[in-house]
Amino acid sequence: MSEYQHRLLDQCLAILGQLVSFPTVSETPNRALLDYLEEQLVQVGATVTTQMGPDGRGNLLARIGPIASGGVLLSGHTDVVPPGQGWSSEPWTLTTVGNRAVARGTADMKGFLASTIVALAQLDPDDLRAPVYLAGSYDEEIGCVGVQELLPQLSEDPLFKPELVVVGEPTMMEPRHAHLGKRVISVEVEVDEGHSSLAGAQPNAISVVASLVRSLDELQTQASESGSEFSVNCGTVSGGSQPNIIAGSCRLVFEIRFGKSQDPDHLLEPFHLALKAERQALSPTGGTITLKNLASYPAMATDIDSEAMAAVIRMADAGPSKSVRYGTEGGLFAQALAVPVVICGPGDIAVAHRPDEYVELSQLQRCIHFVSATIGRFCIDS
């Protein structure tokens, strides 16, 4: 490693250390982190705007270079999942262990934000023929909430037309052109409570939910047997109060993941038929079943043969692009902006959301190089 590369890595680790020190768990304030990002970005010549949402949470959008169409948008979310138990070190303090930088958010995805700031610091804004944008969103981990507030503002700007969006989720710096979409749905069943001696004579909310869970499990079995890429998962069930009381309420939350060519409403038709039957059975007793969409984002499928995608694959130099099963903000960017989107960032998704989350130092170096090359290709080269 050259002295120059050492210096860039040291700068990246210093910024990453600051970023992970902000405990920006989803649904908690991220304003202090946004202020730090703004301070760093202004120093490298960026124009920065923030869009504040509820309870001290907000989005950031920075631009370096001319007010013009074209260029590239680099995007990352600022929130992280709770640290949980089982850490070998303090989760909000960056710890270097061998070739790893350890802390909550290092891979998912503050390592990308830190690497991007270092790459931007190497720029001369006067060299840019097209703008470089950096977006930082809030509450991605609970359903891509923040970016859905930012996108209308971007799509309404006639000059905001980047040639490429890079979402820096951890891919081990291997480009990814597609991911599944997701919808999260809650089912709430309400019936009259009663003495348990009347079991069988009146409906039980837990039993109704259990029947609906069986219909969803049957859907998953069919998907697995047919080799379909869609999946259904029953995530949480809660209800009832005492063993000697017929449960008056029960709540199920489940998700469905689906491909770009799949319609989730069509996939869920067997479930909706089961739901209709349960509602009809409850109707004489006054029982109700309420469905709510809690969160959703679309699937993404960038044309792998597009010029932009081909350029990214060459610059990443990590083999052909593949798809991923986890979701990102990429599908929303592609839907709103009609622009090629690639997922490419430092770190391994396998260590995200786990104790001792880490990013390898070599991944940060590769990310700095990749971001610099991407800016050169889309914002500097004529």
Secondary structure as UniProt FT lines:
FT   HELIX           3..21
FT   TURN            26..27
FT   HELIX           31..43
FT   TURN            44..45
FT   STRAND          47..52
FT   HELIX           54..56
FT   STRAND          58..64
FT   STRAND          72..77
FT   TURN            91..92
FT   STRAND          95..97
FT   TURN            98..99
FT   STRAND          100..102
FT   TURN            104..105
FT   HELIX           106..110
FT   HELIX           111..121
FT   HELIX           125..127
FT   STRAND          132..137
FT   HELIX           140..142
FT   HELIX           145..155
FT   TURN            158..159
FT   STRAND          164..167
FT   TURN            172..173
FT   STRAND          176..179
FT   STRAND          181..190
FT   STRAND          194..195
FT   HELIX           196..198
FT   TURN            200..201
FT   HELIX           205..226
FT   STRAND          231..239
FT   TURN            243..244
FT   STRAND          245..246
FT   STRAND          249..258
FT   TURN            260..261
FT   HELIX           264..267
FT   HELIX           269..282
FT   HELIX           283..285
FT   STRAND          288..297
FT   STRAND          300..301
FT   TURN            304..305
FT   HELIX           307..316
FT   STRAND          322..324
FT   HELIX           330..337
FT   STRAND          341..343
FT   HELIX           349..351
FT   TURN            352..353
FT   TURN            355..356
FT   STRAND          358..360
FT   HELIX           361..375
FT   HELIX           376..380
//
